[in-house]
Amino acid sequence: MRSTIKSESLPVRGSGEVVSVRHLVRRWAVELGFTIVEQTKIVTAASELARNMVDYGRGGTMTIEALEEGPRKGLRLIFEDQGPGIPDIEMALRDGFTSGSGMGLGLGGARRLSNEFEIRSAPGEGTRVAITRWKGAA
Amino acid sequence: MERIPILKMGRFLLVSIQVDMDDRTAMSLQDDLTARIVKDRAKGVLIDISSLDVVDSFIGRMLANTAAMAHILDAETIVVGMQPSVAITLVELGLSLKGVRSALNVERGMELLRTIVQDDPEPDALDDQE
């Protein structure tokens, strides 16, 4: 059974708040005892997804949850915006695809840096991306 | 907004990024560096990122763009001090930073810069000839 130990939400409207997201995720990852590499991977994934919300989703909210499932501990991050949504998710996940000025590594990169990745989006309905990283997972 | 200081040392510019930069700070560092390369006639740029515990695609792109712009302006860029966890994450993210030269630390980076630009005359010497 997977249970949420605690959670916290943070509004993300501008690039300064992308930095706040990085700091919050780092703090929780340290608390959970993530290794330096695990910390860096989830903080980097968070940074990419938070920036996506600012650049393409007109800002949004990140929710961070500390998870427990049996003996394992993990972090789940949920990024939700009310922006224009993504018409073609498969295309958006492809490396190098960008509708803006970025490199198009954000979504695909965040997926590679996570153990679990979910995305839900439709034109006009915003975007919701959830990633999970478990302590001690590859 | 914070500004990252740029130090001049002979023909080289030195930057040590000590703060977690937001995107605007990163962009202004890129602009400031290219402007200073021209103004100071710098032949090399050394960027120390040993204090950065995260380099995401935006900061990675800024480093790659800065190196590319510097190259067009006839200056070499060396990025030094990347933490191992940052290197592992960057590659997994899909950013290999091709075209960016790197060195383990500031000392080795300076040696590398000196080796690369050693055959070029000092800009001051050029001034004297004019």
Contacts between the chains, C-beta under 8 A, distances in Angstrom:
chain1	res1	chain2	res2	distance
A	15	B	22	4.3
A	15	B	23	4.0
A	15	B	24	5.7
A	16	B	22	5.2
A	18	B	22	6.5
A	18	B	23	7.0
A	19	B	20	5.4
A	19	B	21	7.8
A	19	B	22	4.9
A	22	B	20	6.3
A	22	B	54	5.8
A	23	B	20	7.2
A	26	B	53	7.4
A	26	B	54	7.9
A	36	B	83	7.9
A	36	B	85	4.6
A	37	B	84	7.9
A	37	B	85	4.6
A	37	B	88	5.6
A	37	B	89	7.3
A	39	B	53	7.9
A	39	B	85	7.4
A	40	B	53	6.6
A	40	B	54	6.4
A	40	B	83	7.8
A	40	B	85	4.1
A	40	B	86	6.1
A	40	B	88	7.4
A	40	B	89	4.7
A	41	B	88	7.9
A	41	B	89	5.2
A	41	B	92	6.9
A	43	B	53	7.6
A	43	B	54	5.2
A	44	B	54	5.6
A	44	B	55	7.6
A	44	B	56	5.1
A	44	B	89	4.9
A	44	B	93	6.2
A	47	B	54	6.3
A	47	B	56	4.1
A	47	B	58	7.8
A	48	B	56	5.8
A	48	B	57	6.1
A	48	B	93	7.6
A	51	B	23	7.1
A	51	B	56	7.5
A	51	B	58	6.4
A	95	B	94	5.3
A	102	B	57	6.8
A	102	B	58	7.3
A	102	B	61	7.7
A	103	B	57	5.3
A	103	B	61	5.6
A	103	B	95	7.4
A	105	B	57	4.5
A	105	B	93	5.9
A	105	B	94	4.8
A	105	B	95	6.2
A	106	B	57	6.3
A	108	B	94	6.7
A	109	B	57	6.3
A	109	B	92	7.6
A	109	B	93	4.0
A	109	B	94	5.2
A	109	B	95	7.7
A	112	B	92	5.4
A	112	B	93	6.9
A	112	B	94	7.1
A	113	B	89	6.7
A	113	B	92	5.9
A	113	B	93	6.4
